[in-house]
């Protein structure tokens, strides 16, 4: 009787043990299946990540090419406009006053040298030379003074935002917008008077450049205007242009809290 009881208990134990082992094997097979599925998903994600990294690299290269193109266009365009306008003025002075023509040629030579320095700095991905050496407002004032001297156009600067704290990208954008606007006014509009107004109002920086040039009936954005829009877009800024009795450009850059001294 006792032996039969032991036998029954042994059989029950073996049934329970086999059942547990069967459940464990099923769980292991299920986990192996889930692991294989996870590995497959991980492989797909790795491929997607590689593709994303390659696309990001291409986009970064494109952005860098566009940035360098903007820099070289702005520096070369500005320098060549100053040289051309200065040379035209020099030709008119030669017969009237050789001494004044000589001084004008010296200004042209200085503009050419500065342009070359700007191009070298742009290629090395540095900032405009003037912003490396002085504050933004001083750099813009210097830009207007030098452009007036070489072009003989009257350039009036109205600064109503002298105490600014801007990021390097914001300073670059403001400087290049003013530079390109003056260059376009003289080169394309043949303006003899240009007014530049920079003011901080209601947490934004307003840049307005107007001229008395010939204007145009239909504004077709060229390289310079497109690059201005690209610069401003990176800063969440806007650009508006119109041509009535000359040309007017208005740019706005939102200012972060603390960007203007009270």
Backbone as a ProteinNet text record, in pm:
[ID]
protein_1_A
[PRIMARY]
XXXXXXXXXXXXXXXXXXXXXXXXXXXXXXXXXXXXXXXXXXXXXXXXXXXXXXXXXXXXXXXXXXXXXXXXXXXXXXXXXXXXXXXXXXXXXXXXXXXXXXXXXXXXXXXXXXXXXXXXXXXXXXXXXXXXXXXXXXXXXXXXXXXXXXXXXXXXXXXXXXXXXXXXXXXXXXXXXXXXXXXXXXXXXXXXXXXXXXXXXXXXXXXXXXXXXXXXXXXXXXXXXXXXXXXXXXXXXXXXXXXXXXXXXXXXXXXXXXXXXX
[TERTIARY]
83.3	0	87.2	189.9	282.1	361.2	397.6	473.5	390.8	260	171.8	156.2	148.9	136.2	259.7	374.5	500	505.1	456.5	456.3	365.6	247	152.9	214.4	275.4	337.6	450.5	525.1	634.8	581.3	473.5	414.4	361.3	292.8	240.8	355.3	462	579.3	637.7	650.4	707.6	617	485.4	392.1	406.1	411.6	427.6	561	667.6	800.2	805.6	747.4	746.6	665.2	554.3	472.7	548.6	620.6	700.2	808.3	875.7	979.6	920.9	803.8	739.3	706.3	653.1	622.1	749.1	855.9	982.6	1035.6	1027.7	1074.6	991.5	859.8	772.9	808.2	833.9	870.9	1003.1	1097.5	1227.6	1212.5	1129.2	1106.8	1041	944.1	876.8	974.5	1059.3	1158.6	1258.2	1297.9	1389.4	1325.4	1194.9	1124.6	1117.9	1087.1	1081.2	1218.8	1324.2	1460.1	1497.6	1461	1489.1	1414	1287.9	1208.8	1270.5	1316.4	1380.5	1509.9	1585.2	1708.8	1680	1571.2	1533.2	1495.8	1417.1	1378.5	1500.6	1593.6	1715.2	1797.9	1803	1877.1	1814.5	1679.5	1609.8	1636.8	1631	1654.8	1797.9	1893	2032.4	2049.9	1981.9	1988.3	1925.1	1811.5	1746.9	1835.3	1903.6	1992.9	2110.9	2165.7	2274.7	2228.6	2108.4	2054.9	2031.4	1979.1	1954.6	2085.7	2188.5	2318.6	2379	2365.2	2418.7	2343.4	2210	2130.6	2163.6	2181.2	2217.2	2352	2445.7	2577.6	2568	2484.7	2466.8	2402.9	2302.8	2236.6	2333.4	2417.1	2515.8	2614.8	2656.5	2748	2681.5	2552.5	2480	2466.7	2431.7	2421	2553.6	2662	2793.9	2832.1	2801.1	2829.1	2749.2	2621.4	2537.1	2588.9	2634.7	2686.4	2810.6	2901.5	3022.7	2989.6	2890.8	2849.8	2795.2	2715.1	2661.7	2774.7	2869.6	2979.4	3062.1	3097.8	3181.8	3106	2977.4	2897.1	2890.8	2863.8	2850.8	2981.5	3091.5	3220	3267.4	3265.3	3311.4	3220.7	3088.6	2994.4	3011.5	3026.7	3044.9	3175	3283.7	3414.3	3416.8	3365.2	3367.7	3278.9	3166.6	3081.4	3154.4	3222.7	3299.3	3410.6	3477.6	3586.3	3531.7	3420.4	3361.5	3314	3240.1	3189.7	3303.8	3406.6	3522	3598.4	3611.3	3681.7	3607.1	3472.1	3391.6	3412.4	3411.1	3432.6	3572.6	3669.9	3808.7	3826.2	3758.2	3767.1	3716.2	3611.7	3557.4	3650.3	3730.2	3818.5	3951.1	3991.8	4126.3	4159.6	4071.1	4098.7	4077.1	3983.6	3952	4056	4086.7	4179.8	4257.5	4376.6	4458.5	4486.9	4498.7	4527.3	4410.2	4287.1	4168.6	4154.8	4189.8	4183.6	4281.4	4398.9	4497.7	4444.8	4380.7	4324.4	4214.3	4136	4029.2	4087.1	4196.9	4262.5	4315.3	4362.5	4410	4294.9	4177.1	4059.3	4020.4	4027.5	3993.1	4088.3	4216.4	4315.6	4287.5	4251.1	4219.9	4096.6	3995.7	3874.2	3906	3993.3	4031.4	4104.9	4197.2	4271.4	4178.1	4085.2	3991.2	3901.5	3861.7	3780.8	3853.7	3981.4	4060.9	4069.6	4088.6	4093.4	3961.1	3850.7	3718	3699.7	3742.2	3727.1	3809.1	3930.6	4014.2	3948.9	3891.9	3825.6	3700.6	3627.1	3506.6	3542	3648.3	3691.4	3733.9	3791.4	3830.3	3713.2	3591.1	3467.4	3469.5	3534.9	3534.3	3432.2	3416.7	3318.9	3373.9	3288.1	3338.8	3452.1	3551.7	3671.1	3635.8	3541.4	3506.5	3450.5	3369.7	3310.4	3412.3	3525.5	3632.8	3703.8	3697.6	3778.3	3697.9	3564.6	3486.5	3342.8	3270.1	3129	3046.7	2927.8	2841.6	2810	2767.9	2729.9	2848.9	2966.6	3086.8	3123.5	3106.2	3137.8	3044.9	2915.9	2820.4	2849.9	2883.4	2918.2	3040.5	3139.1	3259.8	3224.9	3137.4	3093.9	3029.4	2940.7	2871.3	2968.4	3060.2	3158.2	3247	3296.4	3386.1	3312.1	3187.3	3111.4	3079.6	3052.9	3026.7	3151.8	3266.6	3391.5	3426.7	3401.1	3439.6	3336.1	3208.1	3102.6	3057.2	3085.5	3039	2889.2	2823.6	2681.8	2671	2565.5	2544.3	2475.8	2539.9	2484.9	2460.4	2332.8	2292.8	2260.2	2318.1	2297.5	2220.6	2107.3	2022.7	2020.1	2101.7	2110.5	2028.1	1926.9	1844	1846.8	1955.9	1972.8	2121	2181.4	2326.4	2369.4	2286.8	2325.5	2259.9	2316.1	2260.1	2349.1	2284.4	2357.9	2304.1	2372	2327.2	2425.9	2376.4	2464.2	2549.4	2660.3	2742.5	2662.3	2572	2491.5	2400.8	2345	2257.9	2337.6	2454.5	2539.6	2581.6	2619.8	2658	2543.7	2421.7	2306.1	2278.8	2281.1	2255.1	2359.5	2485	2593.8	2581.5	2558.3	2551.1	2428	2317	2196.5	2220.7	2280.7	2311.6	2411.7	2513.6	2617.2	2558.4	2478.6	2420.6	2320.3	2244.2	2144	2209.8	2315.9	2387.4	2451.3	2511.7	2574.5	2473.6	2356.8	2253.7	2201.6	2185.2	2134.2	2225.9	2356	2452.7	2475.3	2489	2523.4	2404.5	2287.9	2171.3	2080.4	2063.3	1972.1	2038.3	2173.6	2249.1	2205.8	2184.6	2138.2	2249.3	2208.3	2302.5	2280.4	2174.3	2145.7	2084.6	2139.5	2092.2	2074.4	1961.8	1936.3	1922.8	2001.3	1999.5	1947.6	1841.7	1784.5	1781.9	1839.8	1839.8	1783.6	1673.9	1606.7	1555.5	1563.5	1507.4	1370.6	1266.8	1129.8	1049.2	984.9	892.8	953.5	1069.6	1138.9	1174.9	1200.5	1247.7	1346.7	1432.3	1528.1	1481.8	1456.8	1412.5	1529.2	1545	1647.8	1576.7	1588	1524.1	1628.6	1635.1	1729.3	1648.8	1654.9	1584.5	1684.6	1653.4	1742.5	1661	1726.7	1661.2	1696.6	1728.4	1769.4	1654.3	1684.9	1585.2	1478.1	1502.6	1402.8	1378.6	1266	1230.7	1081	1025.3	881.2	843.1	932.7	907.1	1030.3	1011.3	1123.4	1142.4	1255.3	1290.2	1410.7	1389.8	1498.7	1618.6	1734.5	1857.9	1931.4	2060.1	2143.2	2143.2	2159.3	2169.3	2043	1926.5	1800.1	1768.9	1797.1	1771.4	1855.3	1979.5	2066.1	2026.1	1975.6	1923	1808.2	1717.4	1603.5	1651.5	1753.2	1805.8	1864.5	1941.6	1999.9	1890.2	1788	1680.7	1595.5	1574.1	1494.3	1557.4	1690.5	1761	1741	1705	1684.5	1536.9	1449.8	1304.5	1267.9	1347	1321.1	1244.7	1212.4	1136.8	1202.7	1170.3	1224.1	1113.4	1099	1002.9	1074.4	1040.8	1101	991.7	1013.9	922.8	1000	949.8	1018.1	920.5	920.6	838.4	922.6	950.4	1038.8	1172.3	1231.6	1354.3	1330.1	1406.1	1393.2	1393.1	1310.1	1304.4	1310.5	1396.8	1411.2	1385.9	1303.3	1273.2	1290.6	1380.5	1405.7	1373.9	1320.7	1291.3	1354	1417.7	1476.3	1420.8	1353.9	1302.5	1416.9	1401.2	1503.3	1463.8	1557.3	1532.1	1537.5	1477.2	1477.4	1619.7	1650.3	1783.8	1877.6	1828	1915.5	1936.5	1856.4	1872	1884.5	1980.1	1993.8	1882.7	1822	1719.2	1783.8
-120.3	0	125.8	124.6	239.9	254.8	143.7	150.4	210.4	174.5	229.6	380.1	422.5	567.4	642.3	581	644.1	652.8	549.7	546.7	656.9	670.6	775.5	912.9	934.8	1065.2	1093.8	989.1	1004.8	1041.3	974	1002.8	1146.3	1188.4	1326.7	1426.1	1397.1	1487.3	1499.6	1384.4	1385.8	1460.9	1445	1517.2	1667.3	1707.8	1851.5	1901.6	1823.7	1865.3	1878.2	1778.2	1782.9	1902.1	1928.3	2044.2	2175.1	2186.6	2308.2	2322.9	2208.9	2214.5	2252.2	2201	2232	2381.4	2436.4	2580	2663.2	2619.1	2693	2690.1	2572.9	2563.9	2652.9	2656.4	2741.9	2889.2	2923.4	3062.9	3099.1	3001.8	3026.9	3045.4	2957	2970.2	3104.2	3145.3	3273.4	3390.3	3382.1	3488	3492.1	3372.6	3368.2	3431.5	3403.1	3463.2	3614.2	3662.6	3807.3	3870.4	3798.6	3850.8	3860.1	3756.3	3760.4	3875.6	3894.3	4004.5	4139.4	4153.1	4276.8	4301.9	4193.3	4207.7	4253.4	4197.4	4239.1	4387.6	4429.1	4570.4	4659.5	4610.8	4688.3	4703.1	4597.1	4605	4707.8	4707.4	4805.5	4946.3	4965	5097.2	5142.5	5048.6	5084	5132.1	5063.4	5105.7	5243	5265.3	5396.1	5504.6	5470.2	5566.3	5600.7	5499.1	5525.6	5618.1	5590.5	5674	5816.5	5830	5963.3	6038.3	5965.9	6029.2	6077.2	5994.3	6033.8	6155.8	6156.1	6270.1	6396.3	6381.2	6496.1	6553.2	6463.8	6509	6585.5	6534.4	6603.6	6740.6	6745.6	6873.8	6971.7	6920.9	7007.8	7062.6	6976.5	7021.9	7127	7105.2	7202.6	7335.6	7329.7	7453.9	7527.8	7451.8	7516.1	7578.6	7506.9	7564.9	7692	7688	7807.6	7922.7	7888.4	7993	8057.8	7972.6	8027.3	8106.7	8057.9	8132	8268.8	8274.2	8403.4	8496.1	8442.1	8525.3	8581.2	8493.9	8538.4	8636.6	8609.3	8702.2	8838.4	8839	8966.7	9044.5	8975.7	9046.6	9092.9	9003.3	9040.4	9144.9	9124.9	9219.9	9359	9365.4	9495.9	9561.5	9483.9	9540	9585.6	9502.9	9537.5	9657.3	9668.7	9786.4	9913.5	9905.9	10021.9	10057.7	9956.3	9981.2	10042.8	9987.7	10038.4	10182.4	10208.1	10344	10442.2	10397.7	10483.9	10512.9	10411	10430.8	10528	10516.3	10610.2	10753.7	10769.2	10903.3	10953.2	10862.3	10898.4	10947.7	10881.5	10922.4	11065.4	11099.5	11234.7	11338.2	11296.8	11390.7	11412.5	11319.7	11323.7	11457.7	11507.1	11631.4	11753.4	11741.3	11856.9	11873.9	11765.6	11773.4	11642.8	11635.3	11514.5	11474	11573.7	11543.8	11469.9	11517.6	11449.8	11310.6	11297.8	11167.1	11069.6	11121	11036.4	10987	11077	11036.9	10932.9	10952.4	10856.4	10719.6	10718.3	10592.4	10522.8	10600.3	10542.2	10476.1	10542.6	10482.4	10352.1	10353.3	10232.6	10118.7	10149.7	10046.9	9990.3	10077.6	10032.4	9942.6	9979.6	9897.6	9760.9	9757	9629.4	9540.6	9599.7	9521	9466.1	9550.2	9505.4	9394.6	9407.4	9303	9169.8	9173.6	9051.2	8988.3	9071.7	9020.6	8955.9	9018	8964	8827.5	8816.8	8689.8	8580.6	8613.4	8514.1	8469.4	8565.4	8531.3	8446.8	8478.4	8401.2	8258.3	8240.8	8106	8028.3	8096.6	8030.6	8023.1	8058.1	8049.1	8140.6	8254.9	8350.5	8460	8552.1	8658.9	8772.5	8870.8	8989.2	9052.9	9101	9156.6	9266.2	9353.9	9466	9416.2	9308.6	9256.4	9182.8	9145.3	9084.7	9190.3	9315	9419.9	9523.3	9528.1	9633.5	9590	9674.7	9647.8	9662.3	9601.3	9601.6	9743	9830.3	9965.2	10042.2	10022.2	10088.4	10032.9	9901	9838.9	9890	9906.6	9957.2	10103.6	10181.9	10322.3	10332.1	10246.7	10244.2	10202.9	10103.3	10057.4	10170.6	10245.3	10355.1	10466	10498.8	10604.5	10567.2	10444.1	10400.9	10391	10343.6	10331.6	10469.5	10564	10700.3	10761.3	10733.4	10789.7	10734.2	10605.5	10545	10567.3	10576.1	10585.4	10727.4	10822.2	10959.7	10972.8	10862.9	10869.8	10911.1	10984.1	11025.9	10912.5	10864.2	10753.5	10802	10808	10856.7	10738.5	10737.8	10628.5	10679.6	10617.2	10652.2	10532.5	10538.3	10428.8	10461.3	10379.8	10396.6	10270	10197.8	10074.1	10051.4	10140	10134.5	10029.8	10005.4	9912.8	9777.2	9701.2	9571	9458	9348.9	9226.5	9117.3	9097.7	9001.1	8885.8	8773.8	8658.9	8688.2	8615.9	8636.3	8620	8521	8501.7	8621.1	8678	8794.6	8916.1	8936.4	9048.4	9033.2	8910.3	8885.6	8920.6	8878.1	8901.4	9050.6	9124.7	9269.2	9338.4	9306.1	9369.3	9338.1	9211.2	9172.3	9231.6	9242.8	9301	9447.6	9521.8	9662	9673.6	9591.1	9594.3	9565.1	9458.5	9419.5	9523.5	9582.5	9682.3	9806.8	9855.2	9972.4	9938.8	9819.6	9777.8	9772.5	9714.1	9705.2	9842.5	9931.7	10065.9	10139.8	10123.6	10194.6	10121.6	9989.4	9913.8	9900.3	9865.5	9842.4	9964.3	10036.1	10150.7	10280.7	10283.6	10405.4	10520.5	10485.9	10585.6	10683.1	10806.4	10908.1	10938.9	10881.4	10899.7	10771.7	10725.2	10602.6	10632	10588.6	10608	10471.7	10452.5	10327.3	10357	10287.9	10306.4	10171.9	10169.1	10048.4	10085.9	10020.4	10055.7	9931.1	9930.7	9821.9	9866.6	9794.5	9831.9	9706.8	9706.6	9600.2	9461.3	9442.4	9314.2	9265.9	9358.4	9322.7	9428.5	9388.1	9479.9	9508.1	9635.2	9677	9735.7	9690.4	9743.1	9792.1	9921.2	9978.7	10052.9	10019.5	10086.3	10139.4	10269.6	10331.8	10409.5	10423.5	10499.1	10576.4	10667.5	10748.9	10700.9	10572.7	10518.2	10502.9	10438	10425	10321.9	10234.3	10134.3	10036.6	9967.3	9873.8	9848.2	9817.7	9793.9	9658.1	9560.4	9426.5	9377.7	9344.6	9299.2	9149.1	9112	8970.8	8940.6	8863.8	8836.8	8772	8832.7	8775.2	8704.9	8681.8	8610.8	8681.1	8813.5	8888.3	8882.9	8909.3	8906.5	8766.6	8665.4	8528.1	8495.4	8537.6	8509.4	8590.7	8711.5	8786.6	8709.7	8659.1	8583	8457.7	8391.3	8271.6	8305	8412.3	8454.8	8483.6	8558	8597.1	8478.1	8384.9	8266.6	8187.3	8179.4	8107.7	8174.8	8303.7	8379.6	8406.5	8338.9	8362.3	8506.1	8566.7	8704.1	8709.2	8831.4	8851	8960.2	8959.4	9058.8	9103.9	9236.5	9293.2	9397.1	9399.1	9497	9558	9683.3	9748	9853.7	9886.3	9981.2	10089.3	10199.5	10315.3	10440.5	10512.3	10629.2	10589.6	10485.8	10432.2	10290.2	10247.5	10110.5	10114	10029	10021.5	9876.1	9851.4	9717.6	9727.6	9635.2	9635	9492.7	9477.1	9347.4	9355.7	9247.4	9239	9112.5	9129.1	9016	9017	8909.9	8907.3	8907.6	8988.4	8997.5	8913.3	8837.7	8762	8855.5	8812.3	8893.3	8919.6	9046.3	9082.9	9122.5	9125.7	9160.9	9311.1	9390.6	9535.5	9585.4	9670.6	9730.8	9833.2	9829.4	9929.6	10058.3
0	0	0	88.2	96.2	-31.8	-95.3	-220.4	-332	-333.8	-437.3	-420.4	-292.5	-266.2	-311.9	-284.7	-330	-481.8	-547	-693	-749.2	-685.1	-730.2	-711.5	-596.3	-570.5	-671.2	-702.7	-798.9	-937.3	-976.8	-1108.3	-1113.2	-1003.9	-998.6	-1006.5	-931.3	-932.5	-1072.2	-1141.7	-1275.7	-1373.7	-1357.1	-1445.3	-1425.3	-1296.1	-1266.3	-1318.7	-1298.4	-1342.9	-1494.9	-1564.8	-1711.8	-1760.8	-1692.2	-1729.7	-1713.3	-1600.2	-1578.1	-1684.6	-1714.6	-1817	-1953.6	-1982.1	-2109.9	-2118.6	-2006.3	-2001.7	-2016.7	-1951	-1961	-2103.6	-2167.7	-2306.7	-2398.7	-2373.9	-2455	-2434.4	-2307	-2277.1	-2343.3	-2340.7	-2403.1	-2553.6	-2615.8	-2760.3	-2793.6	-2707.9	-2730.1	-2716.8	-2613.8	-2594.7	-2710.1	-2758.5	-2873.3	-2996.5	-3014.4	-3127	-3115.4	-2993.5	-2971.3	-2991.2	-2945.7	-2962	-3110.6	-3187.8	-3331.3	-3398.5	-3356	-3412.2	-3376.7	-3250.4	-3207.6	-3285.1	-3311	-3388.8	-3531.1	-3588.2	-3723.9	-3725.8	-3624.9	-3617.3	-3595.4	-3512.5	-3486.8	-3613.8	-3695.1	-3821.3	-3914.5	-3920	-4003.7	-3954	-3822.1	-3763.6	-3787.8	-3782.7	-3810.2	-3953.9	-4046.4	-4185.8	-4204	-4136.8	-4144.2	-4084	-3973.6	-3908.6	-3998.4	-4067.2	-4160.8	-4273.4	-4325.7	-4433.8	-4384.8	-4261.3	-4204.8	-4183.5	-4133.3	-4111.1	-4242.8	-4347.2	-4477.8	-4532.3	-4516.6	-4564.1	-4484.8	-4352.2	-4268.3	-4309.9	-4344	-4387.7	-4519.4	-4612.4	-4739.9	-4718.2	-4627.8	-4599.8	-4535.3	-4445.1	-4379.7	-4483.1	-4576.1	-4681.7	-4769.2	-4800	-4882.5	-4810	-4680.1	-4602.3	-4596.8	-4581	-4573.3	-4706.6	-4818.5	-4950.4	-4971.1	-4931.2	-4946.6	-4860.2	-4739.3	-4650.5	-4710.8	-4762	-4822.9	-4948.7	-5025.1	-5144.7	-5107.2	-4999.7	-4953.3	-4912.8	-4835.2	-4786.5	-4901.4	-4997.3	-5108.2	-5196.4	-5219.3	-5299.2	-5233.3	-5100.7	-5030.4	-5031	-5002.8	-4994.2	-5130.8	-5229.4	-5363.1	-5426.5	-5412.6	-5471.8	-5415	-5282.4	-5218.1	-5262.5	-5261.3	-5297.7	-5442.9	-5532.9	-5675.3	-5706.3	-5634.9	-5654.8	-5612.7	-5497.6	-5452.1	-5549.1	-5602.2	-5697.9	-5826.7	-5877	-6001	-5986.7	-5877.8	-5855.7	-5835.6	-5761.7	-5739.4	-5867.3	-5952.8	-6079.5	-6170	-6171.8	-6251.2	-6203.6	-6070.4	-6015.6	-6047.3	-6043.7	-6070.7	-6214.7	-6308.6	-6449	-6468.8	-6394.7	-6405.6	-6343.7	-6246.3	-6176.7	-6248.7	-6334	-6391.3	-6456.5	-6539.8	-6611	-6522	-6426.3	-6340.2	-6230.8	-6162	-6049.4	-6035.9	-6093.9	-6083.5	-5938.9	-5850	-5709.9	-5644.8	-5671.2	-5618.7	-5679.1	-5807.9	-5873.3	-5807.5	-5769.3	-5702.8	-5568.6	-5492.5	-5362.6	-5381.9	-5488.6	-5516.7	-5550.9	-5625.2	-5659	-5534.1	-5439.4	-5313.1	-5238.1	-5241	-5176.5	-5246.7	-5380.2	-5457.4	-5421.5	-5412.9	-5377.7	-5238.7	-5143.8	-5008	-5008.1	-5087.2	-5097.6	-5155.2	-5257.9	-5319.5	-5219.4	-5143.4	-5044.1	-4936.6	-4890.6	-4787.7	-4841.3	-4968.5	-5030.3	-5035.1	-5068.8	-5071.9	-4932.3	-4831.6	-4693.9	-4655.4	-4695.3	-4665.1	-4730.6	-4856.9	-4927.6	-4858.6	-4820	-4750.9	-4620.9	-4547	-4421.7	-4446.4	-4551.1	-4583	-4617.1	-4694.8	-4731.7	-4608.3	-4512.1	-4387.3	-4289.5	-4338.8	-4259.4	-4137.8	-4148.9	-4039.9	-4066.8	-3972.5	-3983.5	-4069	-4103.8	-4173.8	-4094.8	-4165.3	-4100.7	-4001.5	-4038.9	-3950.8	-3817.8	-3819.6	-3696.1	-3610.2	-3670	-3591.4	-3507.3	-3551.6	-3487.8	-3411.5	-3429.3	-3364.1	-3340.9	-3267.6	-3240.8	-3368.7	-3366.5	-3485.4	-3532.7	-3441.9	-3483.1	-3540.1	-3481.2	-3534.1	-3670.9	-3687.4	-3816	-3926	-3893.6	-3993	-4025.8	-3923.6	-3948	-4039.2	-4014.3	-4098.4	-4241.4	-4254.3	-4385.9	-4465.2	-4401.2	-4469.2	-4509.2	-4419.7	-4447.3	-4565.7	-4566	-4674.1	-4806.7	-4803	-4927.5	-4985.1	-4897.9	-4943.8	-5006.7	-4945.6	-4997	-5134.8	-5156.5	-5284.5	-5394.5	-5357.2	-5458.9	-5487.6	-5397.3	-5408.3	-5385.8	-5346	-5310.2	-5163.4	-5130.4	-4992.1	-4917	-4811.8	-4733.3	-4591.6	-4554.2	-4422	-4331.4	-4212.5	-4117.1	-3996.4	-3967.7	-3853.1	-3758.8	-3654.1	-3557.4	-3433.5	-3409.9	-3290.2	-3205.9	-3216.2	-3139	-3115.7	-3039.6	-3022.2	-2919.8	-2817.9	-2711.4	-2734.3	-2824.9	-2861.4	-2811.1	-2773.4	-2740.8	-2832.9	-2943.1	-3043.5	-3053.8	-3101.8	-3126.8	-3250.6	-3267.9	-3388.9	-3518.4	-3523.1	-3643.6	-3670.7	-3565.8	-3581.6	-3627.8	-3567.7	-3609.9	-3755.8	-3793.7	-3933.9	-4027.9	-3990.9	-4076.8	-4092.4	-3982	-3988.3	-4075.6	-4052.6	-4129	-4277.9	-4311.3	-4452	-4520.7	-4449.8	-4509.7	-4543.8	-4452.1	-4478.5	-4593.2	-4589.3	-4693.4	-4830.9	-4840.2	-4969.6	-5018.7	-4927.2	-4966.2	-5024.7	-4960.5	-5013	-5148	-5155.1	-5280.6	-5394.4	-5369.6	-5473.2	-5513.4	-5414.5	-5443.7	-5540.3	-5520.8	-5605.5	-5737.6	-5729.8	-5850.9	-5945.4	-5892.4	-5977.8	-5990.1	-5878.2	-5880.1	-5919.2	-5925.5	-5956.4	-5865.6	-5738.7	-5641.8	-5606.4	-5577.7	-5530.8	-5382.8	-5325.4	-5183	-5128	-5015.8	-4950.9	-4802.3	-4747.7	-4604.5	-4537.1	-4430.9	-4355.1	-4214.5	-4175.6	-4041.4	-3969.5	-3848.3	-3766.4	-3629.6	-3591.5	-3466.2	-3396.8	-3263.9	-3183	-3133.1	-3172.4	-3137.1	-3104.8	-2986.6	-2948.1	-2965.5	-2905.8	-2907.7	-3047.3	-3136.9	-3269.7	-3316.8	-3407.6	-3468.1	-3610.1	-3638.6	-3771.8	-3849.9	-3971.8	-4062.1	-4188.4	-4215.7	-4333.5	-4415.7	-4543.6	-4634.7	-4753.4	-4774.5	-4887.1	-4971.5	-5101.4	-5189.8	-5292.2	-5362.1	-5464.3	-5604.9	-5614.9	-5744.1	-5841.6	-5953.1	-6060	-6028.8	-5931.1	-5895.2	-6009.1	-6003.4	-6110.5	-6106.8	-6222.7	-6230.6	-6174.4	-6187.6	-6136	-6060.9	-5933.9	-5852	-5870.4	-5924.8	-5940.9	-5851.9	-5743.5	-5649.3	-5715.9	-5698.1	-5747.3	-5635.7	-5659.4	-5563.2	-5426.9	-5428.9	-5303.8	-5220.9	-5282.4	-5208.8	-5155.9	-5236.8	-5191.2	-5068.3	-5070	-4956.3	-4833.5	-4853.1	-4738.9	-4674	-4756.6	-4703.4	-4630.5	-4684.4	-4619.6	-4483.4	-4476.6	-4348.8	-4247.6	-4290.3	-4199.1	-4157.4	-4248.4	-4216.2	-4103	-4102.6	-3996.1	-3860.5	-3861.4	-3737.7	-3711.6	-3787.2	-3778	-3813.7	-3899.5	-3942.1	-4073.2	-4116.3	-4240.4	-4324.5	-4453	-4546.3	-4640.4	-4655.6	-4749	-4834.9	-4962.2	-5053.3	-5139.8	-5178.9	-5272.7	-5350.2	-5468	-5554.6	-5599.5	-5525.7	-5559.1	-5536.7	-5643.5	-5632.1	-5569.9	-5625.3	-5569.8	-5522.2	-5424.8	-5374.7	-5222.7	-5161.3	-5015	-4971	-4874.1	-4815.7	-4666.2	-4615.9	-4472.5	-4418.5	-4321.8	-4259.1	-4110.3	-4056.5	-3913.9	-3855.4	-3740.7	-3669.1	-3527.6	-3483.8	-3346.1	-3245.1	-3141	-3037.2	-2917.4	-2864.7	-2743	-2623.2	-2513.7	-2392.1	-2347.3	-2321.5	-2275.3	-2385.4	-2511.4	-2622.5	-2636.3	-2563.2	-2567.1	-2424.9	-2401.5	-2269.1	-2249	-2131.7	-2100.4	-2053.8
[MASK]
++++++++++++++++++++++++++++++++++++++++++++++++++++++++++++++++++++++++++++++++++++++++++++++++++++++++++++++++++++++++++++++++++++++++++++++++++++++++++++++++++++++++++++++++++++++++++++++++++++++++++++++++++++++++++++++++++++++++++++++++++++++++++++++++++++++

